[in-house]
């Protein structure tokens, strides 16, 4: 594997770490630590950092190092605007034969329920990311898959502003199941409308958390 391919592989792994909540906003990311864990060269990791910086998922600070970026309420609005364009559009594009392709969404719902029973709300959040990425994958578009991978990483950074993960993630478990139920019955237009309301509520909750954080700063 060439360095370019290896760097892309490392960049995907780091993207996953952000999506899983392992790398939080403002965290410093060490090239030597990443290189040791992933068993690649530091040059490969630095190239991966460059790729992620281009996507806005890492930032280089002169004489300080590489960091996961901090996010703002403007980022919340932008991410949710894009989600509102993509995700309901995918649901509306589905047809009855697609009902048989919903297995990954069911697996994500089951994953979230198991995490909820354990009261492991960060894990429920990761299951939520799996659900929405699997939903967009139903489009069959490799470009949307790449975009959604980045978007889910940005979303996890936005979620980090919520101090109580149960408050944030518990409603997603129920609403993802309700959305899947509609889709399983072929009620795609109704599902898209449900998802639009769901995304609006999620955006509102996160914006309230950002406003509270800004007031207390």
Secondary structure, 3 states (H helix, E strand, C coil): CCHHHHHHHHHHHHHHHHHCCCCCCCCEECHHHHHHHHCCCHHHHHHHHHHHHHCCCCEEECCCEEECCCCCHHHHHHHHHHHHHHHHHHHHHCCHHHHHHCHHHHHHHHHHHHHHHCCCHHHHHHHHHHHHHHHHHCCCCHHHHHHHHHHHHHHHHHHCCCCCHHHHHHHHHHHHHHHHHHHHCCCHHHHHHHHHHHHHHHHHHHHHHHHHHHHHC
